[in-house]
């Protein structure tokens, strides 16, 4: 039994399946990428749902320095 079993999308009514997704967050004025975040993803429209405590825990660990970056990448920035 997964966390999202039986849940349906609030937008389209599609079935929600659990997947690991990659998140982009801005923490302490730095953009960070968080991989392997468990999320519920609508199988119809792709809307992502997160358990509230997942995001809070991830962010708190990064802010508090308890999470160590696996690797660093350089992100190109463009302007229009
Ligand atoms: Zn949907």
PDB file of the backbone (N, CA, C, O) and the ligand in Angstrom, with CONECT records:
HET     ZN  A 101       1
ATOM      1  N   UNK A   1       0.839  -1.208   0.000  1.00  0.00           N
ATOM      2  CA  UNK A   1       0.000   0.000   0.000  1.00  0.00           C
ATOM      3  C   UNK A   1       0.868   1.250   0.000  1.00  0.00           C
ATOM      4  O   UNK A   1       1.665   1.470   0.912  1.00  0.00           O
ATOM      5  N   UNK A   2       0.706   2.044  -1.011  1.00  0.00           N
ATOM      6  CA  UNK A   2       1.451   3.295  -1.069  1.00  0.00           C
ATOM      7  C   UNK A   2       0.628   4.428  -0.492  1.00  0.00           C
ATOM      8  O   UNK A   2      -0.585   4.319  -0.310  1.00  0.00           O
ATOM      9  N   UNK A   3       1.314   5.505  -0.215  1.00  0.00           N
ATOM     10  CA  UNK A   3       0.670   6.686   0.369  1.00  0.00           C
ATOM     11  C   UNK A   3      -0.447   7.214  -0.521  1.00  0.00           C
ATOM     12  O   UNK A   3      -1.446   7.740  -0.029  1.00  0.00           O
ATOM     13  N   UNK A   4      -0.276   7.073  -1.828  1.00  0.00           N
ATOM     14  CA  UNK A   4      -1.214   7.686  -2.763  1.00  0.00           C
ATOM     15  C   UNK A   4      -2.260   6.719  -3.301  1.00  0.00           C
ATOM     16  O   UNK A   4      -3.072   7.086  -4.151  1.00  0.00           O
ATOM     17  N   UNK A   5      -2.240   5.490  -2.809  1.00  0.00           N
ATOM     18  CA  UNK A   5      -3.216   4.512  -3.293  1.00  0.00           C
ATOM     19  C   UNK A   5      -4.641   5.020  -3.103  1.00  0.00           C
ATOM     20  O   UNK A   5      -5.008   5.482  -2.023  1.00  0.00           O
ATOM     21  N   UNK A   6      -5.428   4.929  -4.153  1.00  0.00           N
ATOM     22  CA  UNK A   6      -6.823   5.318  -4.052  1.00  0.00           C
ATOM     23  C   UNK A   6      -7.075   6.806  -4.190  1.00  0.00           C
ATOM     24  O   UNK A   6      -8.224   7.245  -4.226  1.00  0.00           O
ATOM     25  N   UNK A   7      -5.996   7.592  -4.269  1.00  0.00           N
ATOM     26  CA  UNK A   7      -6.172   9.039  -4.404  1.00  0.00           C
ATOM     27  C   UNK A   7      -6.405   9.398  -5.871  1.00  0.00           C
ATOM     28  O   UNK A   7      -5.869   8.759  -6.776  1.00  0.00           O
ATOM     29  N   UNK A   8      -7.205  10.418  -6.081  1.00  0.00           N
ATOM     30  CA  UNK A   8      -7.430  10.875  -7.451  1.00  0.00           C
ATOM     31  C   UNK A   8      -7.081  12.356  -7.567  1.00  0.00           C
ATOM     32  O   UNK A   8      -7.102  13.105  -6.590  1.00  0.00           O
ATOM     33  N   UNK A   9      -6.763  12.744  -8.784  1.00  0.00           N
ATOM     34  CA  UNK A   9      -6.352  14.109  -9.077  1.00  0.00           C
ATOM     35  C   UNK A   9      -7.506  15.088  -8.861  1.00  0.00           C
ATOM     36  O   UNK A   9      -8.633  14.835  -9.288  1.00  0.00           O
ATOM     37  N   UNK A  10      -7.215  16.202  -8.198  1.00  0.00           N
ATOM     38  CA  UNK A  10      -8.279  17.171  -7.931  1.00  0.00           C
ATOM     39  C   UNK A  10      -8.647  17.983  -9.166  1.00  0.00           C
ATOM     40  O   UNK A  10      -9.673  18.662  -9.173  1.00  0.00           O
ATOM     41  N   UNK A  11      -7.832  17.922 -10.198  1.00  0.00           N
ATOM     42  CA  UNK A  11      -8.117  18.678 -11.421  1.00  0.00           C
ATOM     43  C   UNK A  11      -8.856  17.854 -12.463  1.00  0.00           C
ATOM     44  O   UNK A  11      -9.821  18.319 -13.069  1.00  0.00           O
ATOM     45  N   UNK A  12      -8.387  16.607 -12.667  1.00  0.00           N
ATOM     46  CA  UNK A  12      -8.974  15.827 -13.754  1.00  0.00           C
ATOM     47  C   UNK A  12      -9.569  14.501 -13.295  1.00  0.00           C
ATOM     48  O   UNK A  12     -10.189  13.794 -14.089  1.00  0.00           O
ATOM     49  N   UNK A  13      -9.389  14.158 -12.030  1.00  0.00           N
ATOM     50  CA  UNK A  13      -9.940  12.912 -11.532  1.00  0.00           C
ATOM     51  C   UNK A  13      -9.112  11.681 -11.879  1.00  0.00           C
ATOM     52  O   UNK A  13      -9.524  10.552 -11.613  1.00  0.00           O
ATOM     53  N   UNK A  14      -7.942  11.906 -12.474  1.00  0.00           N
ATOM     54  CA  UNK A  14      -7.075  10.793 -12.848  1.00  0.00           C
ATOM     55  C   UNK A  14      -6.498  10.096 -11.628  1.00  0.00           C
ATOM     56  O   UNK A  14      -6.554  10.609 -10.511  1.00  0.00           O
ATOM     57  N   UNK A  15      -5.949   8.927 -11.866  1.00  0.00           N
ATOM     58  CA  UNK A  15      -5.370   8.141 -10.792  1.00  0.00           C
ATOM     59  C   UNK A  15      -3.996   8.701 -10.432  1.00  0.00           C
ATOM     60  O   UNK A  15      -3.221   9.075 -11.312  1.00  0.00           O
ATOM     61  N   UNK A  16      -3.703   8.757  -9.144  1.00  0.00           N
ATOM     62  CA  UNK A  16      -2.405   9.264  -8.710  1.00  0.00           C
ATOM     63  C   UNK A  16      -1.486   8.097  -8.385  1.00  0.00           C
ATOM     64  O   UNK A  16      -1.840   7.204  -7.615  1.00  0.00           O
ATOM     65  N   UNK A  17      -0.313   8.119  -8.976  1.00  0.00           N
ATOM     66  CA  UNK A  17       0.664   7.064  -8.737  1.00  0.00           C
ATOM     67  C   UNK A  17       1.901   7.676  -8.090  1.00  0.00           C
ATOM     68  O   UNK A  17       2.243   8.832  -8.338  1.00  0.00           O
ATOM     69  N   UNK A  18       2.567   6.874  -7.252  1.00  0.00           N
ATOM     70  CA  UNK A  18       3.751   7.390  -6.585  1.00  0.00           C
ATOM     71  C   UNK A  18       4.968   7.278  -7.491  1.00  0.00           C
ATOM     72  O   UNK A  18       5.223   6.234  -8.092  1.00  0.00           O
ATOM     73  N   UNK A  19       5.715   8.377  -7.576  1.00  0.00           N
ATOM     74  CA  UNK A  19       6.935   8.401  -8.373  1.00  0.00           C
ATOM     75  C   UNK A  19       7.995   9.171  -7.626  1.00  0.00           C
ATOM     76  O   UNK A  19       7.713   9.870  -6.653  1.00  0.00           O
ATOM     77  N   UNK A  20       9.223   9.032  -8.097  1.00  0.00           N
ATOM     78  CA  UNK A  20      10.324   9.836  -7.567  1.00  0.00           C
ATOM     79  C   UNK A  20      10.562  10.966  -8.550  1.00  0.00           C
ATOM     80  O   UNK A  20      10.778  10.729  -9.739  1.00  0.00           O
ATOM     81  N   UNK A  21      10.522  12.169  -8.065  1.00  0.00           N
ATOM     82  CA  UNK A  21      10.663  13.306  -8.963  1.00  0.00           C
ATOM     83  C   UNK A  21      11.842  14.179  -8.542  1.00  0.00           C
ATOM     84  O   UNK A  21      12.394  14.032  -7.451  1.00  0.00           O
ATOM     85  N   UNK A  22      12.206  15.086  -9.435  1.00  0.00           N
ATOM     86  CA  UNK A  22      13.267  16.037  -9.156  1.00  0.00           C
ATOM     87  C   UNK A  22      12.644  17.408  -8.927  1.00  0.00           C
ATOM     88  O   UNK A  22      11.833  17.879  -9.724  1.00  0.00           O
ATOM     89  N   UNK A  23      13.034  18.034  -7.833  1.00  0.00           N
ATOM     90  CA  UNK A  23      12.469  19.327  -7.442  1.00  0.00           C
ATOM     91  C   UNK A  23      13.485  20.445  -7.600  1.00  0.00           C
ATOM     92  O   UNK A  23      14.683  20.248  -7.396  1.00  0.00           O
ATOM     93  N   UNK A  24      13.002  21.598  -7.959  1.00  0.00           N
ATOM     94  CA  UNK A  24      13.842  22.787  -7.972  1.00  0.00           C
ATOM     95  C   UNK A  24      13.336  23.695  -6.867  1.00  0.00           C
ATOM     96  O   UNK A  24      12.153  24.036  -6.835  1.00  0.00           O
ATOM     97  N   UNK A  25      14.196  24.079  -5.985  1.00  0.00           N
ATOM     98  CA  UNK A  25      13.799  24.964  -4.892  1.00  0.00           C
ATOM     99  C   UNK A  25      14.808  26.094  -4.771  1.00  0.00           C
ATOM    100  O   UNK A  25      15.965  25.964  -5.171  1.00  0.00           O
ATOM    101  N   UNK A  26      14.349  27.198  -4.216  1.00  0.00           N
ATOM    102  CA  UNK A  26      15.279  28.280  -3.911  1.00  0.00           C
ATOM    103  C   UNK A  26      15.401  28.340  -2.398  1.00  0.00           C
ATOM    104  O   UNK A  26      14.439  28.647  -1.694  1.00  0.00           O
ATOM    105  N   UNK A  27      16.589  28.044  -1.912  1.00  0.00           N
ATOM    106  CA  UNK A  27      16.815  28.001  -0.476  1.00  0.00           C
ATOM    107  C   UNK A  27      18.025  28.851  -0.147  1.00  0.00           C
ATOM    108  O   UNK A  27      19.094  28.684  -0.735  1.00  0.00           O
ATOM    109  N   UNK A  28      17.855  29.755   0.787  1.00  0.00           N
ATOM    110  CA  UNK A  28      18.930  30.686   1.151  1.00  0.00           C
ATOM    111  C   UNK A  28      19.488  31.379  -0.089  1.00  0.00           C
ATOM    112  O   UNK A  28      20.704  31.479  -0.251  1.00  0.00           O
ATOM    113  N   UNK A  29      18.618  31.848  -0.946  1.00  0.00           N
ATOM    114  CA  UNK A  29      18.989  32.592  -2.155  1.00  0.00           C
ATOM    115  C   UNK A  29      19.799  31.767  -3.150  1.00  0.00           C
ATOM    116  O   UNK A  29      20.400  32.320  -4.072  1.00  0.00           O
ATOM    117  N   UNK A  30      19.818  30.488  -2.975  1.00  0.00           N
ATOM    118  CA  UNK A  30      20.495  29.624  -3.940  1.00  0.00           C
ATOM    119  C   UNK A  30      19.487  28.638  -4.511  1.00  0.00           C
ATOM    120  O   UNK A  30      18.634  28.111  -3.796  1.00  0.00           O
ATOM    121  N   UNK A  31      19.600  28.401  -5.805  1.00  0.00           N
ATOM    122  CA  UNK A  31      18.758  27.373  -6.387  1.00  0.00           C
ATOM    123  C   UNK A  31      19.363  26.015  -6.094  1.00  0.00           C
ATOM    124  O   UNK A  31      20.562  25.797  -6.271  1.00  0.00           O
ATOM    125  N   UNK A  32      18.540  25.135  -5.657  1.00  0.00           N
ATOM    126  CA  UNK A  32      19.011  23.782  -5.407  1.00  0.00           C
ATOM    127  C   UNK A  32      18.092  22.805  -6.131  1.00  0.00           C
ATOM    128  O   UNK A  32      16.924  23.093  -6.389  1.00  0.00           O
ATOM    129  N   UNK A  33      18.643  21.664  -6.444  1.00  0.00           N
ATOM    130  CA  UNK A  33      17.878  20.601  -7.081  1.00  0.00           C
ATOM    131  C   UNK A  33      17.855  19.425  -6.120  1.00  0.00           C
ATOM    132  O   UNK A  33      18.888  18.996  -5.606  1.00  0.00           O
ATOM    133  N   UNK A  34      16.680  18.925  -5.895  1.00  0.00           N
ATOM    134  CA  UNK A  34      16.535  17.786  -4.989  1.00  0.00           C
ATOM    135  C   UNK A  34      16.008  16.607  -5.797  1.00  0.00           C
ATOM    136  O   UNK A  34      14.928  16.663  -6.384  1.00  0.00           O
ATOM    137  N   UNK A  35      16.798  15.542  -5.812  1.00  0.00           N
ATOM    138  CA  UNK A  35      16.403  14.361  -6.583  1.00  0.00           C
ATOM    139  C   UNK A  35      15.734  13.327  -5.699  1.00  0.00           C
ATOM    140  O   UNK A  35      15.858  13.346  -4.475  1.00  0.00           O
ATOM    141  N   UNK A  36      15.025  12.429  -6.351  1.00  0.00           N
ATOM    142  CA  UNK A  36      14.420  11.282  -5.650  1.00  0.00           C
ATOM    143  C   UNK A  36      13.415  11.688  -4.578  1.00  0.00           C
ATOM    144  O   UNK A  36      13.343  11.068  -3.516  1.00  0.00           O
ATOM    145  N   UNK A  37      12.643  12.729  -4.861  1.00  0.00           N
ATOM    146  CA  UNK A  37      11.614  13.146  -3.912  1.00  0.00           C
ATOM    147  C   UNK A  37      10.348  12.339  -4.186  1.00  0.00           C
ATOM    148  O   UNK A  37       9.843  12.340  -5.309  1.00  0.00           O
ATOM    149  N   UNK A  38       9.833  11.652  -3.170  1.00  0.00           N
ATOM    150  CA  UNK A  38       8.601  10.892  -3.397  1.00  0.00           C
ATOM    151  C   UNK A  38       7.427  11.837  -3.607  1.00  0.00           C
ATOM    152  O   UNK A  38       7.205  12.745  -2.805  1.00  0.00           O
ATOM    153  N   UNK A  39       6.690  11.630  -4.665  1.00  0.00           N
ATOM    154  CA  UNK A  39       5.546  12.483  -4.961  1.00  0.00           C
ATOM    155  C   UNK A  39       4.446  11.649  -5.578  1.00  0.00           C
ATOM    156  O   UNK A  39       4.697  10.582  -6.138  1.00  0.00           O
ATOM    157  N   UNK A  40       3.226  12.143  -5.472  1.00  0.00           N
ATOM    158  CA  UNK A  40       2.121  11.528  -6.180  1.00  0.00           C
ATOM    159  C   UNK A  40       1.961  12.262  -7.495  1.00  0.00           C
ATOM    160  O   UNK A  40       1.848  13.488  -7.514  1.00  0.00           O
ATOM    161  N   UNK A  41       1.950  11.529  -8.588  1.00  0.00           N
ATOM    162  CA  UNK A  41       1.838  12.156  -9.900  1.00  0.00           C
ATOM    163  C   UNK A  41       0.582  11.645 -10.590  1.00  0.00           C
ATOM    164  O   UNK A  41       0.357  10.437 -10.675  1.00  0.00           O
ATOM    165  N   UNK A  42      -0.240  12.578 -11.087  1.00  0.00           N
ATOM    166  CA  UNK A  42      -1.458  12.185 -11.785  1.00  0.00           C
ATOM    167  C   UNK A  42      -1.100  11.476 -13.085  1.00  0.00           C
ATOM    168  O   UNK A  42      -0.317  11.983 -13.889  1.00  0.00           O
ATOM    169  N   UNK A  43      -1.679  10.302 -13.278  1.00  0.00           N
ATOM    170  CA  UNK A  43      -1.358   9.524 -14.483  1.00  0.00           C
ATOM    171  C   UNK A  43      -2.008  10.130 -15.719  1.00  0.00           C
ATOM    172  O   UNK A  43      -1.646   9.773 -16.840  1.00  0.00           O
ATOM    173  N   UNK A  44      -2.959  11.037 -15.535  1.00  0.00           N
ATOM    174  CA  UNK A  44      -3.631  11.657 -16.679  1.00  0.00           C
ATOM    175  C   UNK A  44      -2.991  12.987 -17.070  1.00  0.00           C
ATOM    176  O   UNK A  44      -2.567  13.161 -18.212  1.00  0.00           O
ATOM    177  N   UNK A  45      -2.920  13.925 -16.124  1.00  0.00           N
ATOM    178  CA  UNK A  45      -2.458  15.272 -16.481  1.00  0.00           C
ATOM    179  C   UNK A  45      -1.070  15.600 -15.949  1.00  0.00           C
ATOM    180  O   UNK A  45      -0.515  16.649 -16.279  1.00  0.00           O
ATOM    181  N   UNK A  46      -0.502  14.720 -15.131  1.00  0.00           N
ATOM    182  CA  UNK A  46       0.866  14.941 -14.680  1.00  0.00           C
ATOM    183  C   UNK A  46       1.013  15.888 -13.500  1.00  0.00           C
ATOM    184  O   UNK A  46       2.134  16.192 -13.092  1.00  0.00           O
ATOM    185  N   UNK A  47      -0.090  16.355 -12.947  1.00  0.00           N
ATOM    186  CA  UNK A  47       0.006  17.220 -11.767  1.00  0.00           C
ATOM    187  C   UNK A  47       0.687  16.473 -10.627  1.00  0.00           C
ATOM    188  O   UNK A  47       0.394  15.306 -10.366  1.00  0.00           O
ATOM    189  N   UNK A  48       1.598  17.166  -9.957  1.00  0.00           N
ATOM    190  CA  UNK A  48       2.324  16.540  -8.850  1.00  0.00           C
ATOM    191  C   UNK A  48       1.730  16.954  -7.515  1.00  0.00           C
ATOM    192  O   UNK A  48       1.336  18.101  -7.306  1.00  0.00           O
ATOM    193  N   UNK A  49       1.680  15.982  -6.627  1.00  0.00           N
ATOM    194  CA  UNK A  49       1.236  16.239  -5.264  1.00  0.00           C
ATOM    195  C   UNK A  49       2.333  15.783  -4.317  1.00  0.00           C
ATOM    196  O   UNK A  49       2.959  14.741  -4.515  1.00  0.00           O
ATOM    197  N   UNK A  50       2.552  16.587  -3.285  1.00  0.00           N
ATOM    198  CA  UNK A  50       3.579  16.233  -2.316  1.00  0.00           C
ATOM    199  C   UNK A  50       2.947  16.109  -0.947  1.00  0.00           C
ATOM    200  O   UNK A  50       2.059  16.879  -0.580  1.00  0.00           O
ATOM    201  N   UNK A  51       3.417  15.134  -0.204  1.00  0.00           N
ATOM    202  CA  UNK A  51       3.020  15.088   1.201  1.00  0.00           C
ATOM    203  C   UNK A  51       3.699  16.282   1.868  1.00  0.00           C
ATOM    204  O   UNK A  51       4.903  16.483   1.705  1.00  0.00           O
ATOM    205  N   UNK A  52       2.934  17.071   2.615  1.00  0.00           N
ATOM    206  CA  UNK A  52       3.447  18.328   3.163  1.00  0.00           C
ATOM    207  C   UNK A  52       4.753  18.141   3.922  1.00  0.00           C
ATOM    208  O   UNK A  52       5.668  18.955   3.796  1.00  0.00           O
ATOM    209  N   UNK A  53       4.846  17.081   4.703  1.00  0.00           N
ATOM    210  CA  UNK A  53       6.043  16.936   5.538  1.00  0.00           C
ATOM    211  C   UNK A  53       7.286  16.568   4.739  1.00  0.00           C
ATOM    212  O   UNK A  53       8.405  16.773   5.209  1.00  0.00           O
ATOM    213  N   UNK A  54       7.103  16.026   3.529  1.00  0.00           N
ATOM    214  CA  UNK A  54       8.255  15.685   2.695  1.00  0.00           C
ATOM    215  C   UNK A  54       9.013  16.951   2.320  1.00  0.00           C
ATOM    216  O   UNK A  54      10.232  17.023   2.475  1.00  0.00           O
ATOM    217  N   UNK A  55       8.286  17.946   1.827  1.00  0.00           N
ATOM    218  CA  UNK A  55       8.937  19.185   1.418  1.00  0.00           C
ATOM    219  C   UNK A  55       9.536  19.910   2.616  1.00  0.00           C
ATOM    220  O   UNK A  55      10.640  20.447   2.536  1.00  0.00           O
ATOM    221  N   UNK A  56       8.807  19.922   3.722  1.00  0.00           N
ATOM    222  CA  UNK A  56       9.303  20.608   4.918  1.00  0.00           C
ATOM    223  C   UNK A  56      10.586  19.968   5.426  1.00  0.00           C
ATOM    224  O   UNK A  56      11.537  20.660   5.790  1.00  0.00           O
ATOM    225  N   UNK A  57      10.602  18.646   5.447  1.00  0.00           N
ATOM    226  CA  UNK A  57      11.776  17.942   5.950  1.00  0.00           C
ATOM    227  C   UNK A  57      12.982  18.175   5.061  1.00  0.00           C
ATOM    228  O   UNK A  57      14.078  18.455   5.547  1.00  0.00           O
ATOM    229  N   UNK A  58      12.775  18.059   3.754  1.00  0.00           N
ATOM    230  CA  UNK A  58      13.869  18.263   2.802  1.00  0.00           C
ATOM    231  C   UNK A  58      14.432  19.668   2.952  1.00  0.00           C
ATOM    232  O   UNK A  58      15.646  19.863   3.020  1.00  0.00           O
ATOM    233  N   UNK A  59      13.527  20.647   3.003  1.00  0.00           N
ATOM    234  CA  UNK A  59      13.981  22.022   3.077  1.00  0.00           C
ATOM    235  C   UNK A  59      14.687  22.308   4.405  1.00  0.00           C
ATOM    236  O   UNK A  59      15.705  23.000   4.440  1.00  0.00           O
ATOM    237  N   UNK A  60      14.147  21.778   5.475  1.00  0.00           N
ATOM    238  CA  UNK A  60      14.764  21.999   6.788  1.00  0.00           C
ATOM    239  C   UNK A  60      16.156  21.377   6.845  1.00  0.00           C
ATOM    240  O   UNK A  60      17.072  21.954   7.432  1.00  0.00           O
ATOM    241  N   UNK A  61      16.315  20.206   6.240  1.00  0.00           N
ATOM    242  CA  UNK A  61      17.619  19.548   6.248  1.00  0.00           C
ATOM    243  C   UNK A  61      18.650  20.335   5.445  1.00  0.00           C
ATOM    244  O   UNK A  61      19.819  20.410   5.822  1.00  0.00           O
ATOM    245  N   UNK A  62      18.205  20.915   4.344  1.00  0.00           N
ATOM    246  CA  UNK A  62      19.132  21.701   3.527  1.00  0.00           C
ATOM    247  C   UNK A  62      19.485  23.007   4.246  1.00  0.00           C
ATOM    248  O   UNK A  62      20.655  23.377   4.337  1.00  0.00           O
ATOM    249  N   UNK A  63      18.465  23.694   4.752  1.00  0.00           N
ATOM    250  CA  UNK A  63      18.710  24.945   5.477  1.00  0.00           C
ATOM    251  C   UNK A  63      19.611  24.737   6.680  1.00  0.00           C
ATOM    252  O   UNK A  63      20.492  25.550   6.957  1.00  0.00           O
ATOM    253  N   UNK A  64      19.385  23.648   7.387  1.00  0.00           N
ATOM    254  CA  UNK A  64      20.134  23.386   8.607  1.00  0.00           C
ATOM    255  C   UNK A  64      21.503  22.774   8.351  1.00  0.00           C
ATOM    256  O   UNK A  64      22.264  22.538   9.289  1.00  0.00           O
ATOM    257  N   UNK A  65      21.823  22.514   7.076  1.00  0.00           N
ATOM    258  CA  UNK A  65      23.125  21.963   6.741  1.00  0.00           C
ATOM    259  C   UNK A  65      23.241  20.481   7.048  1.00  0.00           C
ATOM    260  O   UNK A  65      24.334  19.919   6.986  1.00  0.00           O
ATOM    261  N   UNK A  66      22.123  19.840   7.381  1.00  0.00           N
ATOM    262  CA  UNK A  66      22.184  18.407   7.680  1.00  0.00           C
ATOM    263  C   UNK A  66      22.250  17.568   6.412  1.00  0.00           C
ATOM    264  O   UNK A  66      22.763  16.449   6.420  1.00  0.00           O
ATOM    265  N   UNK A  67      21.725  18.121   5.324  1.00  0.00           N
ATOM    266  CA  UNK A  67      21.799  17.411   4.055  1.00  0.00           C
ATOM    267  C   UNK A  67      23.037  17.881   3.303  1.00  0.00           C
ATOM    268  O   UNK A  67      23.299  19.079   3.202  1.00  0.00           O
ATOM    269  N   UNK A  68      23.782  16.936   2.784  1.00  0.00           N
ATOM    270  CA  UNK A  68      24.978  17.263   2.016  1.00  0.00           C
ATOM    271  C   UNK A  68      24.678  17.081   0.531  1.00  0.00           C
ATOM    272  O   UNK A  68      24.058  16.099   0.123  1.00  0.00           O
ATOM    273  N   UNK A  69      25.131  18.047  -0.266  1.00  0.00           N
ATOM    274  CA  UNK A  69      24.894  17.938  -1.697  1.00  0.00           C
ATOM    275  C   UNK A  69      25.647  16.731  -2.258  1.00  0.00           C
ATOM    276  O   UNK A  69      26.805  16.488  -1.917  1.00  0.00           O
ATOM    277  N   UNK A  70      24.970  15.993  -3.114  1.00  0.00           N
ATOM    278  CA  UNK A  70      25.614  14.844  -3.758  1.00  0.00           C
ATOM    279  C   UNK A  70      26.641  15.296  -4.776  1.00  0.00           C
ATOM    280  O   UNK A  70      27.708  14.700  -4.925  1.00  0.00           O
ATOM    281  N   UNK A  71      26.291  16.366  -5.472  1.00  0.00           N
ATOM    282  CA  UNK A  71      27.200  16.922  -6.463  1.00  0.00           C
ATOM    283  C   UNK A  71      26.720  18.326  -6.768  1.00  0.00           C
ATOM    284  O   UNK A  71      25.599  18.701  -6.424  1.00  0.00           O
ATOM    285  N   UNK A  72      27.578  19.101  -7.418  1.00  0.00           N
ATOM    286  CA  UNK A  72      27.175  20.455  -7.781  1.00  0.00           C
ATOM    287  C   UNK A  72      27.238  20.582  -9.288  1.00  0.00           C
ATOM    288  O   UNK A  72      28.124  20.028  -9.939  1.00  0.00           O
ATOM    289  N   UNK A  73      26.284  21.320  -9.834  1.00  0.00           N
ATOM    290  CA  UNK A  73      26.292  21.545 -11.274  1.00  0.00           C
ATOM    291  C   UNK A  73      26.260  23.045 -11.529  1.00  0.00           C
ATOM    292  O   UNK A  73      25.810  23.818 -10.683  1.00  0.00           O
ATOM    293  N   UNK A  74      26.726  23.440 -12.669  1.00  0.00           N
ATOM    294  CA  UNK A  74      26.686  24.839 -13.051  1.00  0.00           C
ATOM    295  C   UNK A  74      25.466  25.035 -13.938  1.00  0.00           C
ATOM    296  O   UNK A  74      25.272  24.306 -14.911  1.00  0.00           O
ATOM    297  N   UNK A  75      24.654  26.012 -13.601  1.00  0.00           N
ATOM    298  CA  UNK A  75      23.428  26.246 -14.354  1.00  0.00           C
ATOM    299  C   UNK A  75      23.599  27.486 -15.213  1.00  0.00           C
ATOM    300  O   UNK A  75      23.866  28.564 -14.682  1.00  0.00           O
ATOM    301  N   UNK A  76      23.453  27.362 -16.514  1.00  0.00           N
ATOM    302  CA  UNK A  76      23.545  28.536 -17.374  1.00  0.00           C
ATOM    303  C   UNK A  76      22.336  29.460 -17.189  1.00  0.00           C
ATOM    304  O   UNK A  76      21.201  28.990 -17.102  1.00  0.00           O
ATOM    305  N   UNK A  77      22.573  30.736 -17.131  1.00  0.00           N
ATOM    306  CA  UNK A  77      21.491  31.706 -16.951  1.00  0.00           C
ATOM    307  C   UNK A  77      21.432  32.602 -18.183  1.00  0.00           C
ATOM    308  O   UNK A  77      22.456  33.131 -18.613  1.00  0.00           O
ATOM    309  N   UNK A  78      20.269  32.772 -18.741  1.00  0.00           N
ATOM    310  CA  UNK A  78      20.091  33.611 -19.920  1.00  0.00           C
ATOM    311  C   UNK A  78      19.149  34.741 -19.593  1.00  0.00           C
ATOM    312  O   UNK A  78      18.389  34.667 -18.627  1.00  0.00           O
ATOM    313  N   UNK A  79      19.193  35.774 -20.383  1.00  0.00           N
ATOM    314  CA  UNK A  79      18.155  36.790 -20.264  1.00  0.00           C
ATOM    315  C   UNK A  79      17.582  37.051 -21.643  1.00  0.00           C
ATOM    316  O   UNK A  79      18.249  36.864 -22.660  1.00  0.00           O
ATOM    317  N   UNK A  80      16.331  37.487 -21.656  1.00  0.00           N
ATOM    318  CA  UNK A  80      15.674  37.770 -22.924  1.00  0.00           C
ATOM    319  C   UNK A  80      16.078  39.171 -23.334  1.00  0.00           C
ATOM    320  O   UNK A  80      15.653  39.654 -24.383  1.00  0.00           O
TER     321      UNK A  80
HETATM  322 ZN    ZN A 101      -4.886  15.058 -13.219  1.00  0.00          ZN
END
